[in-house]
Amino acid sequence: MGDNVIDLAIYLVCTISGAYLGSRLTGHREKLLWLDKLLTASILFMISGMGIRMGANDEVMSRLGDIAFYSVAITLVTMIFSVAGSYFVRKALGFDDKGLLHGKAIKVSQQYEDTTCEEVAKEEKMLPVMTIYVVIDVMVSGGIGYFATKYLSVDADRLGNYMGTAVFLGICLMLFVVGVTMGLDGSLGRQIRMMGLRIVIFPIVSIVASLVGSALCYLFMPVSLLEALAIGGGMAWPSLTSVMIFQHGLIFASAISYLHNLLRQIFSFIFIPLVARKVGYIETFSMPAAASMDVCIAAVEKSTRTDIAVMSFVSGAIISLVVPILLEFLLSV
């Protein structure tokens, strides 16, 4: 748990330092258009690392049939429940489908719309292409990980550690770039002040909705209720969740947890553009849960606006703080 707290602190430092640098470069925005390409490259780099790690994991690959079925099922259910929960709460709090508060707050956020509408329109054309890239990346990198460990005698644990480090560095790079983008837009401090305590409600909804969905999946999964809750309570944090569950001797549940939480990140990449267009902007960061502050934040920003990415980061940070405590409680009952 200590290492996870350190990782979270590093992520916060990367984002805040990027935002500070960006705020100092607001007059040079047109010279920093290459940051978008760097953001895309960091996404594909991280997806490759996760895919290789999944392909190299013996426990996942040996029981892939059963594990895949239950993992896909609980992933889809928890994501649907999270989107539905956020949808109803968003409506109750007075947000429209673009994540804007009715009335005075719309004028504040409208500044972001005026300055980024052309960028968003351009990015929307790129979203289907990005989705294809992600799917191909996962398949190819997963195959590489499996081939390397099965036929090239590469040590799976060592490869997994290397890929874990690579993904971590990719996340740090991506968060720094996203932070710079936030700083350039000048939305970080304004959005947090504008939202106030409302910004805390959505991560809570995501957690509760995921747990309710996990409890429903317990009805057809060969695990106990607490195991099902622990699996879904990982909130798209595969490494932490699978290790904590494994440490309690729940090997099968650990394998499902690893793949489920990994799939929640991957599926979020695929469905975020669709949810942004058809459901609402706020719902986009309810799907990836904890990953909304790191792995999936760029996809949220590309599909919505920079101020929504700010909400996504804060939501993911809150969830990441809660997950270790929640899992420890569920596994110790």
N, C-alpha and C positions, 0 to 999 in steps of 0.2 A: 504493500500500500504506500510505503514511503516513496518508492520509485515513481509511482503513478502521480503522487503529489508534486514531485520534482518535474516530471514531464509536463504536467499542467502548468506549473509556474513558468517553465521554458516557453510553452506555447503563448502564454500571456505576454511574456517579455518580447517575443518575436513580433506579435501583433501590435503591441503598444509602441515598440521602437519603430516599426514600419510606419505606423500612423503619425508618429512625431516627425519622422523624416518627410513623409508626404505633406504634412502641414507646412513644412518649410519650403516645399517645392511647388506650391500652388500656382506660381507664375510660369512654370515650365511644363504644364500639363501636356501640351502638344508635342513636346520632345520625349515624352515617356510612353508613347503608344506601344512600344515594344514590350511593355510590362504584361500586356494581354497574352502575347505569345509565350512569355516565360511562365505565366499562370497555367496555360494549357499544357505546356511541357511538364510542369511539376505534377499536374493531375495524372497524366499518362505514366509518368515515372512511378508514382505511388501505386497506381493500379497494377503496374507490372510487378512491383515488389510483393503486393498482396497476393496476386495470382500465383507467382512462383512459390510463395510460402504455403499456399493452400495445396498446390500440386505436390509439394515435397513432404506434406504431412501424412505419415503412414497411417495413422489412426483414422484420418478422414477418408483416405483413398480406399482402405481395405473394407470399410463398411459403407461405402459411398451410396449404395442404393437406398437402404433404410434411412441413413442419416440425411441424405439429400431430400427425401420425401418429407420427413418431419421438419427439416430446416426450412424448406420452401414454404410449407404450410404455415408454420408459426411466424415466418417473416412477413408473408402477405397479410395474415390476420392482424398482427401488431401494427403494421404500417397503415392498414385500412382503419383500424380503431383510432390510431393517432391522428390521422387526417380528419376523420369524422368528429372526434372530440375537439380538435382545434377549430374546425369549421363552426360548430355550434357555439363555442366560447367566443370566437372572433365576432360572430354575429351579435351575441349578447353584450359584448363590450363596445359595440358600435364601430367596428372596423369594416371597411368595404373589401371587395375581393382583391384590391391592389394594396391592401395593408395600410390604408390611410384612415385616420380617425375623422369622423364627420365633423364639419365645422372649422374651427380655427386651425386645428392641426393640419388640415389639408393644405392650407397656404404654406405652412412650413415645408411639408414634404413636396409640395408642387415645385419648389426650387430644384429638387433633385430630378423631377420629371423633365423640367425645361432644359436642364443641362445635359441630360443623358438620353433623351428620347431617340436621337439618331443612333447612338451607340447600341441601345437596346434593340432597335429594329434590325440593325446589322447583325447582332449576336443571335437573334431569333432564327435567322437564316442558317446560322452555323450549328444550332443545337442538334438537329437530326444527324449531322455529320459527326459531331462530338459523341453522340450516343453510339453510333456505329464503331467509332474508334475505341470506345471503352469496352464494348462487347468483344471485339476482336482482340483487344489487348488482354482481357481476362482469359480468353480461351488459349491464346498463344502462350502467354506467360505461365498459365497453369500446366500446359503440356510440357513446357521447358522444365519446370520444377519436377514434374513426375519423371520425365526422361532422364534428367540429370541424376536423380537418386536411384532409379531402378537400373539404368544401363551404363552409367558412367561412374558408378560407385562413389558419388558425392555424398558426404555425410549430411543427412537430412537436418539434424540439429544445428550443425554449423551453418548450413545454407539458410535455415530459418532465422538464425541469429543475424546473419549478414543482411538478409532481406528486411528484418525488423529494424535494423539500424538504418538501412537505406530509406525505408518508409518514414522513419522518424525524421531524418534529415530533409526528406522531401516535404513533409508536413511543415517543418520549420521554415523552409524556403517559401512555401505557398502562403503561410500565415503572414510572413514578412511582406510579401508582395501585396496580399489582400489588405494589410495594414497601410501600406503606402497608398493604395487606391482609396482607402477610407480617408486618409489624411488629405489627399489631393481634393477629395470631394468636400471635406470639412464637416462630415456628418456624424462622426463618432460621439463627440461630447453633446452635440445638439440632440441627437436621437435618444441617448440615454436620459438626458434631462427631460425631454418631451414625454417619453414613455413612463418614467417613474416606476412605481410598483407594478404597473400593468405588465412590464416586460418579464416579471417573475412568474406570472400566471401560466404562460404558454409552456415552459418546460415542465411545470407541475402537471399540466394536462397531458403532455406527452408521456410522462412517467406513469401516471394513473391509467391512461388508456392502454398503454403497452402491457401493464400488469393484468388488466381486465381481459385483454385479448389472449394473453398467455394462459390465464385461468380457463378460458374457453377451450384452448388447444389441449389442455390437460385431459379433457374428456375422451380424446382419441389417441393420445400419445402414451407409450409404455414407460412413463415416468411418474413420480409422485407429484402432487400439487405444488409443493415447495420447490421441487426441481424445475417444474415448468415455469414457475414464477421467477426463479433464478436465471433460467435461460433467457426469458424475455426481458428480465430486469437488467440484462447486460447493456441494453440500450445502444447497440452497435459498437460495443467495445470488445472485440473478439479476444484479444490477448489477455486482458485482465479477467474477463468473465470465465473463459475456459480454464485458466490456471486456478482461479479460486474454487471453481466447481470440482476440478480434478483433485485438488488438495483435500477435498472432503470425500475422496474415494468414489465419486460418481463419474466413472469413465465414459459411459455411453452418453450421459447428459452433457458431459464436457465436450464430446465430439460434436453433438448437435449444436451446442452453444457456440462453438468456434465457427462452424459453417453458417449458422443462422445470423450471427452478428456481422460476419463478413458479407453475407448476402444482403443484409439490410443496408450496408454501405453501397454495395454495387447496384442493387435495385433502386436505391434512392437516386443514384446518378442517372439511371434510365428514366425514372418516373417524375423527377423534379420538374423538367420542362413541361410535361403534360399536366401535372397538378397546378403549376403556375398559370397555365392558360385556361384550364377548364374549371378549377376549384377556387384557388386563391393563393396569394403570395405568402401569407403567413403559414399556410399549411405545408409549404415546401420544406421548411426546416423542422417540422414536427416528425417527418418520416425518418430522417437520419439520426434523430435524437442526439446522443453525445457526439456523433460524427459531424453534426452541423457546425461545430466550432473549428474543425480542422479539415478532414478529408473531403467533406461535401460542401464546404462554405463557398468554394469557387463556383460550383454548379448552381448554388442558390443565387449568387450575385449575377451570374450570367443570365439566369432565367428571370430575375426580378430587378432589383435596384440595389445600390450600395447601402442605403439605409436599412433595407431588409436584411442584408448580409450582416449588418451590425446587430440586429435582433437575433439573427441566427447564431452569431458568435456568443452572445451573452447567454442565449438559451442552452447551447452546447456546453458552455463553461459551468453553468449551474447544474446541469444533468451529470456532468463528469465528476463534480464534487459529491453528488448524492450517490452515484452508482456503487462505489466501494463500500459505503456504509450500508446501503440497501442490501447488497449481496451478502455481506457478512451477517446481517440480521437474518435474512431468509435461510442461509445455510447453517445457522447456529440454533434455529428454533427446534 
